[in-house]
Amino acid sequence: MTETDSLLDIELIKKKAIAGVVTFTLRTFFVQAFTFLATFILTILLAPEIFGIFFVVSAIINLFIYFSDVGLAAALIQKKEEPSRDDLVSTFTIQQLIIFSLVVIGLMISAKIAAFYKLDYQGLLLLRVLIFSLVLSSLKTIPSILLERKLNFTLLVIPQIAENIVFYTVAVVLAYLKFGIAAFTWAVLARGIVGLVLIYILSPWRPAIGISLKNAKRLTSFGIPFQANSVLALLKDDLLTAFLGKILPFAQVGYIGWAQKWAFIPLRFFMDNVNKVTFPAYSRLQSHTNELSKAVEKSLFFVTYFVYPSVFGMAAIAPKLLEVIPKYNKWEPALPLLYFFAVNSIFSAVSTTFTNSLFAINRPKIVLKFMVFWTVATWVLTYPLVVKFGYIGVGLASAIVAATSIAIIYFVKKEIPVSVGKNIFGPFAISALMFLLVKITVNVLVKDIFGLILTIIIGAIIYFALSFAVFKRHLTEDAIIIIRSLFSR
């Protein structure tokens, strides 16, 4: 490839990556707005115990999901060369063999799992439907990979939006009709079917069975360390949730799930969108260190610029939100958890952005070492803190472990020359100032939901005005790049 061709490829990757971030962000704005409204309605219609059951059962299913892949999908996305038909067929076949085995085992032991958690028949049915949904999810893997390889995120988001709309619409309607936990059961099934049909319409691929040992071995050299990180994340998060479901009342597990959901919304809204796009984009840039460095810095700034004010703002308004919304004060015991998980979000915005970068440049073993430490630390800290502080100890342990993640900065800088401080401290300081102003306003002036909405708007104006004054050049340059990438031919 000539230098000119290489530069053209880099520019194309940049344009597709930026367009992808914007596409995912717009998708997430719509999805999260819809999810926010639907979740709000569900938290009114359903008791904390039902949320606790759904939270625990979903965590159990995640145990199966993490063992349903050996990292081959990620290896195909990260691979420098275009995957061959043998690569795709081998990945599909291996995954289906694993999924079939897990589903059979899962259905066989589902009754025992239900008995262990003292679930009734509806809880058992939810568990079995979630297990079956693994089959539907696995069939979407190859079509999704093909779209990600092409950085065609515009098409990739369509099934995701449809799945979200279907899931929450079905759940809300059935919850209103007093279906209880069965509302989630039917919602899960409808989501899986709709997503599968749409992805094959948008990214046609003819499934086949066959395994090339040579290709499989090459892909697993990256895939196994990558998936090992996912398995450790499972042990750190979902298995812990399953454990908590046994030692804590479901209502308290519901508080944990509620607090995690709201505290991590900024991460799901902004960070996940960036990482979803940057992993395949960074993988295409891994031979161009200078361009990769600039891309990582821009990603870090984008994530912190939006995540930090969202987290600080949420922490500022949460108590008043529970006070002014009818029937929502039942979640007040979860407030301390919300604050601790918010601390987790602040650190995760940085550490997850960097672990994503290390994966993209084929350094999964560095991340693996960190994940081992974080997993051990989480389990070592959580149980004694739960014994001492009750369910609040879960949030405290989460915040402490998250704070240790700043150490990964050192290892990233050894691989990629990036400037970290200037992309973190500015958004953090302005967000902290906004927090103080919003907190004072909420405590002194807000009496109802309309006053709270007005305060949120004022807080956003304060943040963007201050940040524009500090980062005027930076924000202007990025805005121009985004506009050019979206509208250039």
N, C-alpha and C positions, 0 to 999 in steps of 0.2 A: 504493500500500500504506500502511495506517495505521501509526502508531507501535506500537500494540498488536500488530498482525500481524507487524511487523518483529521485535519482541521475542520473540514466539512462535517465529518462524522461527529466530532466533539460538539460543534454548534447544533447539530440535529439532536444530539442527546440532551443538550442543555434545554433546547426549546421544548422537547417532549417531556422532560422532567419538570420544567416550570409549569407547562400546561397541565401535567398530571397532578402536581400539587394543588393547583387552582381547582381542577376538576374534582379531586378528592375532598378539598375543603368545602366547595359548594355542595357536594353530595352530603358531606357530613353535617353541614349547616342545616340542610333540609332534614336529613335523617335524625339528627339529634334534637332538632326542634319538634319533630313528630314524636320521637322517643320520649322527650321531656314531658310533653303533654300527655302521652299515653301512660307513662310511668306514674305521673302525678295522679291521673284518674285511677290507675290500678291500686296505688297506695291508699286511696280513699275507699275503694270498693272491697279490697282484700285485707285480711288481718296480717300482722307481722309474722305470725306462725306459718302462713301459707307462703310468704316470701322466703322464710327460712327454709322450708322444705324444698322449694324450687332452687334456692341457692345451693343447698347441700347436694341435691340430686344432680344438678348441672356440674358441680365440682367433681362428682364421682364419674360422670361421663367424660370429663376432661382427662381423667386418668386413662381412659381408653383411647382418646384422641391422640395423646402424646405418644402412645405406643403403637399407633396405627401407621407411623411413617418412620423411616430411618434417614430422614433428611434428604431424600432423593429429589423432592420437588425444589427445595432450596438450592441444591447442587445444580439442577438444570437452569435455574434463574441466574445463578452466579457464574456459570460456565462461560468462558470467553468466546468459544466457538459456538456456532449454531447447533443445537441438539439434533442428532440424527433420528430417523424413524425408530431405529433399534433402541436408542436412549429412551424415547417416549414410551414405546411398548414395554420395555423392561421395567420402567418405573411404574407404569399402570398395573402390570401383572403382579409385581412384588407387593404393591400397596393393596391390591384386591385380595391377595392371599392372606395378608396380615389382617385386613379388615374382616374378612369372612371368619377367620379363626376367633378374633376378638368378639364379634357379634354372637357367634355360637356360644362361646364361654360366658359372655355377659348375660345372655338370655337364660342360660342354665343356672347361673348363680343369682339371678335378679331377685328371686323370692327370698333367698337368705340375706341379701343386702337389705331388702325391705324390712325383714324381721329384725335385723340388727339395729336399724334406725326407727323401728316401731312405726313404719309407714302403713297406712290403710290401703285398701285396694286401689283407690285413685292414685295414691303415691306410687304404688307398684306399676300401674299402667303408664304413668309419666316416665318412670325409669326405663321401661321397655321401649317406649316410643323414642326416647332419646338415644337408646342403644341402636335401634333400627335406623335412626337418622344418620348414623355414621356411614352407612352404605351410600345414602344419597349424597352426602358430603364428599366422600372419596371419589365418586364418579365425576365430580366437577374439577378435579385437580389438573388434569392435562389441558383442557380448554382454557383454564385460568392461567396456567403457566405460559401458554402460547401468547396470550394477550399481554402478560407482564413482560415477556421477552421483547415484544415489539413496542413496549412502553405505551400500549394503546389503552390508557386508563379510562378514556371516555366510554368505551364499551364495557370495560370491566366493572364499572360502578353500577350499571343498569340492573343486573341481577341482585346486587347487594341492596340497592334501594327498594326493589320490589319485595325482597325477602323481609326487610324491616317493616315495610308497610303492611304486608300480609300478616306477619307475626303479631304485631301490636293491635292491628284492627280486630283480628280473631280473638286475641286475649281480652281486649276491653269489652267487646260485645258479649262474649261468653261469661266474663266476670259480672257484667251487669245483669245477665240472665241467671246469676247465682250458680254457675257451674263450679265455683271454687277452684281447686287445684287442676281440675280437668280443663279449665280455660287455657292453661299453659300447654297441656298435652296436645290438644287439637291445634294450637298455634304453632308448636314445633313441627308437627307433621305437615301442615300447610306450607310453612316456610321452606322446608326441605324440597318438597315437590316443585314449587314455583321456581326456586333457584336453579334446580337441575335442568328443567325444561328451557329456561331462558339462556343459560350459559351455552348450551349446545346449539341453540338458534344463532347466537351471536358469534360463537367461535367453534364452528363445526370440526369435529375430529372423529375419525373412525376407530373405535376401540378394537384392540386385538390382544391376543394372549401369546406370550413368548418372553424368554429371558436370555439376554446375551451376558454371559458371565464376565466377559472382558469389560463391557460397558458398565455393568452394575458395579464391578470392583472399582473402576475409576471414579464413578459418581459417589460411592460410599466413602471414599477417602476424605471428601469434604462433608458429606452428608451425615456420617455418624457423629463426628465431633459437634456439628451443628445441632443435631437432634438431641445429643446428650445434654446440651444447654437447655433445650426445651423440657427434657425429662426432669432436670434439676429444678426448673421453674415450676413444674408440676408438683414436685415434692415440697417446694417452698411455699406454694400458694394453695393449689387445689386440694392436695392431700391434707394439708393443714386444715383447710375448711371442712373436709370430711371428718377429720379428727375432732374439730371443735363441735361439729354437729352431734357428736356422741357425749361430750363432756359438758356442753352448755345447753340450756333450753333453746328450742327453735326460735323463740321470740328474740333472744339475745343474738343468735346467729343472724336473724333478720336485721337487727340493728347494725351488725358488722357489714352485712351485704349492702344495706342502704347507704351507710357512710362511705364505703369503698366506691360504690357506684357514682355518688355525687362528687367525691373528692377527685376521682380519676377521670371525670368527664372532660376536663381540659386536655388531658393526655390523649384520650380517645379522639377528641375533636381535632386537635392540632398535631400532636406528635405522631400519632399513628398514621395520619395522612402523609406526613413528610417521609416517615420511614418506609411506608409502603412503596413510595415512588423512588426514594433515594437508594434503596438496596439494589434494584436492577440497574439504576442509573450509575451509581458508584462502581458497580461491577463492570460496566462498560468503560469507565474512566480509570480503572486501576493501573493502567500502564502510563497514565499521564498525571504524575504526582502534583504538579503545580495546579492544574485544573481541579484535581480531586480535593486539594487543600482548600481552594476557594469555595468549592461546592459544600464541603463540610462546615466551613465557617458560616456560610449563608444559611444552611439548614439549622445550625445551632442558634443563630440569632433569631430566625423566624420562630422556632419553637419557644424559646424563652420569652420573646417579645409578646407572644399571645398567651402562653400557658401561665406565666407568672401573674399578670393582672387578673386572669380568670380565677386562679386559686385564691389569691388574696381577697378579691371581691366576694367570692363565695363565702369565705370565712367571716367576712365582715357582716354580711346580711343574713347568714343562716339562722341565728336565734330569732330575729325579728320575723323571718319568713315563716317559721313554725308558729309564731304567735298570731300572725294576722290571717293565715289561711285556715279556714274552718276544718276541723277534724284532722289537722296535720300535727298537732302538738303531741300525738302519740309517739312521734319519732324523736322527741326531745332527749330521751336517754342516750341517743346515738351521737349527740353533738360533740362530746369529747373525742369520740372516735373520728369524727369528721376532721377535726383539727389535726390529729396525729397523721391521718392519711393524707392531709393536705401537705404536711411536711414531706412525706414520701414523694408526692407529686413534684415538689420543687426540685428535689435531688434527681428523681427519675427523668425529668425533662432533659437533663444533661447526660446522665449515664447511659440511658437507652439510645440516645442519638449517637453516642460514641461506640457502643457495642454494635450497633447497626453498621457503622463504618468499618469496624474490624471484621465483621462477617463478610462485607462486600469485597475486602481486599484479601480474602482467604486467610484470615487469622482467627479461626474459631476456637483454637486451643487456648488463646489468651482469655477469651471470654469464659471458656469452660472453667478455668481456674478460679475466676471471680465468682462464678455461679456456685461452685462447690462451697466456697467460703460463705456466701450469702445464704445458701440453703442451710448449712450447719448452724450459722448464727441465728437464723430465724427460728429454728426448732429449739435451740438451746435457750433462747431468750423467752420465747412465747409462753411455754408451759409455766415456768415459775412466775412470770409476770401475771398470767391469768389466775394462778393460785393466790397471788398477793392482791391484785387489783380487780379481779373479775374480768368480764369481757373487755373492759377498757385496756387491759394488758396487751390485747392483740394489736391495737393501734399503736401503743407505746413501743412494742417490739418492732413493728413495721417502720416507725420513724427512725429508731436507732440504727437498724440495719441499712436503711436507705442512705443515712448520713455517711456511711463508710464507702459508698460508691464513688465518691470524689477521687478515690485513689486511681481509678481507671484512666483519669486524665493523663497521668504520667506515661502510661503505656501507649496511649493513642499518640501522644506527641513524639514518641520514639519512632512510630511508623509513618505518621502524617504530620508535617509541620503546620500546626494550626494555632491561631491566637484564641485563647479561651476567655480570659478576663473581660476583654472589651465587649464580648458578646453575651455576657452573663450579668455583670454587676450593674450596668445601666438599667436594663429592664427590671432587675430585682429592686433597686433603690427606688425607682419611680413607682413601682407596684406597692412597695411598703408605705410610701407617702400617701398614695391613693387610699390604701387600707385605713390609715389613721383618719383621713378626712371623711371617708364613707362611714366609718364606725361612729364618729362623732355625730354626723348628720342623722344616722339611723336611730341612735339613742335619744337624741334631743328632739327631732322633728317628726319622725315617721310614726303615724298612728294607724294607717291602714295599708292595704295592698297597693293602692294608687300612689301613695306617698313613697312606698318602697320601690315601685317601678321608676318613678321620677328620680329617686336617689341613685338607682343603677345607671340610668342614662347620664346623670351628672357625673358619676364616678368614671364612666367610660370617656366622657368629654375631657375630664381632668387628665386622665392617663394619656390619651392620644395627643392632647395639647402639649403636655410636658414632654412626652417622648419625641414629638415632632420638633420641639425647640432644641432638644439635645441631639437627636439623630436625624436632623433635617436632610443633610447630604446623603446619608446612608439610605434613608427611606425613599428619598426622591430617586436615587439611582436604581434601587430595587424595583420601584414602581414602573420606571421606564423599561427595565428589562422584562418585567412581567407583561406589560402591554405589547411590547415588540414581539415577544414569544407567542402571545396569543393571537395576534393579528397579522403577523408576517406570513408570507406564503412560502 
